[in-house]
């Protein structure tokens, strides 16, 4: 099932496109990951997903990488 945000307040406006919803959700998740979670919380979440955390300091971006992946 795919869905996106709807604009129920004004039925004349089209539904919010799925791709924009996905971009919004990804941007917010990355922001929460980078700003609000501690390093220990990020490691715990990654471990729960069977992943490990690699931090790229120059870009200040956190990436989840599968063990053994290049």
C-alpha angles and dihedrals in degrees: 000000000000124000142166137190115291126214097225094164092069114029090192091070118082122246116275105267116253093233091057091048090052092049091048092049093047093049092049093047091051091048092050090046093051100038110029108030121079121227089256092052091049091050091048093050092046092049090051088056092047091251137110130224124246117186122206103204097191093058094028088225125141117216128190111220129187111238109262094018118128 
